[in-house]
Amino acid sequence: ETGVTQSPTHLIKTRGQQVTLRCSSQSGHNTVSWYQQALGQGPQFIFQYYREEENGRGNFPPRFSGLQFPNYSSELNVNALELDDSALYLCASSQGERREYNEQFFGPGTRLTVL
Amino acid sequence: AQSVTQPDIHITVSEGASLELRCNYSYGATPYLFWYVQSPGQGLQLLLKYFSGDTLVQGIKGFEAEFKRSQSSFNLRKPSVHWSDAAEYFCAVGNTGGFKTIFGAGTRLFVKA
């Protein structure tokens, strides 16, 4: 069984640029969530996708957007990057029904640095 | 609003000593509770979870946690700490709306020889 994978591992961008981060869910999982973890803080929920539809969103601006594909892999897109977007971005997948809480399995993260 | 509080930003214990990391949560219903560990530059590894049933939960690496509803607490314990346990520990709660996990700010554990 393959776990959650993320790419790239590290990324450096400049302010104002756009970035796309990718996540492959654990086999058989239909739900993916994205979290932002700033240095020295706990992860903060960005949004979740269930069967290709957004299923909930945290307190992040619209320039943070996402997609989930039919194979349940996912992308996180961030437009107009700001310095404060520098963080570890974590993807988590889970399997279950839309309104049930299901245990999430986390990937290793993508470290984004915005200069 | 749901929240998780980890009162200790960092803790230092001697190798072989016992450990207790504190966690308090604010949640209106029976929560789903978790402890995760994160080594530097790594993702999150689940140590243990509480969904229902026995309030004393056993996890991996010799960790355990006890759910105390009256105190809204879910403290993590280990009887004898190893140097390899040095890491950041996060307590988290899952909401019954189904779509997110709320994390505490974390406790950094240092282990001295």
Interface residues (C-beta under 8 A of the other chain):
Chain A: S33 Y35 G40 Q41 G42 P43 Q44 F45 Q48 Y50 N55 G56 G58 L90 A92 G96 E97 R98 R99 E100 Y101 N102 E103 Q104 F105 F106 G107 P108 G109 R111
Chain B: V4 Y32 Y36 G41 Q42 G43 L44 Q45 L46 K49 F90 A92 G94 N95 T96 G97 G98 F99 K100 T101 I102 F103 G104 A105 G106
